[in-house]
């Protein structure tokens, strides 16, 4: 069912969750080497990881924050909307 007139380009709450998840996934992919370094530092540690791995944690968190900006979210949202519109257009074309 198409969206009401004037609401084209708006996403449902479920779509917004998908966009947020995709943004987070992309940030994790971009920061994978730093996530791995932090995980390796933490391996075999318990409470000592708090101070022993603080530099790795900070680098990882900084990276994730850089790649999880509002602009990143908007980019993924725009891509999602374009994909939805393309799929709707293709479906409409098939139905004609």
Secondary structure, 3 states (H helix, E strand, C coil): CCCCCCCCCCCCHHHHHHHHHHHHHHHHHHCHHHHHHHHHHHCCCCCCHHHHCHHHHHHHHHHHHHCCCHHHHHHHHHHHHHHHHHHHHHHHHHHC
